[in-house]
């Protein structure tokens, strides 16, 4: 298991190596999707047995991942 960001880990034996919240099998992608779908931070935390800081860590990780993304216009 490797911590790739605060509270976010990857392990090839857990969820096919996708980023998850440390100590759980909850994928970061799921947390972000639930927030995007309208659930509040507290609702997501309660539904998946997370702490508020876990949910915020998922958001921070997603923001960091997007900040490194390159988009090239194709004409």
C-alpha positions in Angstrom: 0.0 0.0 0.0 1.3 3.4 -0.9 0.0 6.8 0.3 -0.2 9.1 -2.7 -1.8 12.0 -0.9 -3.0 12.7 2.6 -5.6 10.0 3.5 -5.5 8.6 -0.1 -3.7 5.3 -0.8 -3.3 2.8 -3.7 -2.9 -0.9 -3.3 -2.9 -3.3 -6.2 -4.9 -5.7 -4.1 -7.7 -3.2 -3.3 -10.1 -2.0 -6.0 -7.6 -2.8 -8.8 -5.1 -0.3 -7.5 -7.5 2.7 -7.8 -7.1 5.5 -5.2 -9.1 4.8 -2.1 -9.6 6.5 1.3 -7.0 5.1 3.7 -8.3 2.3 5.9 -11.3 1.7 3.6 -12.2 0.3 0.2 -14.1 3.5 -0.7 -12.7 4.8 -4.1 -12.0 8.5 -4.4 -13.9 8.5 -7.6 -17.1 7.3 -5.8 -16.8 10.1 -3.2 -16.4 12.7 -5.9 -19.3 11.3 -7.9 -21.6 11.4 -4.9 -20.6 15.1 -4.2 -21.1 15.9 -7.9 -24.5 14.2 -7.7 -25.7 16.6 -5.0 -24.9 14.8 -1.7 -23.4 16.9 1.0 -20.0 16.3 2.6 -21.7 15.1 5.8 -24.1 12.8 3.9 -21.2 11.1 2.0 -19.2 10.7 5.2 -22.1 9.1 7.0 -23.1 6.8 4.1 -19.7 5.4 3.6 -18.4 5.5 7.2 -15.9 8.2 6.5 -14.7 11.3 8.4 -15.4 14.7 7.0 -11.6 15.1 6.5 -11.6 11.9 4.3 -14.2 13.5 2.0 -12.2 16.8 1.8 -9.0 14.8 1.1 -10.8 13.1 -1.8 -11.7 16.6 -3.2 -8.2 17.8 -2.7 -6.7 14.8 -4.5 -9.1 15.3 -7.4 -8.2 19.0 -7.6 -4.5 18.1 -7.7 -5.0 15.4 -10.3 -6.9 17.9 -12.5 -4.3 20.6 -12.1 -1.7 18.3 -13.7 -4.0 17.5 -16.7 -3.0 18.9 -20.1 -5.7 19.6 -22.7 -4.8 20.2 -26.3 -7.2 21.7 -28.8 -7.5 19.7 -32.0 -8.7 21.6 -35.0 
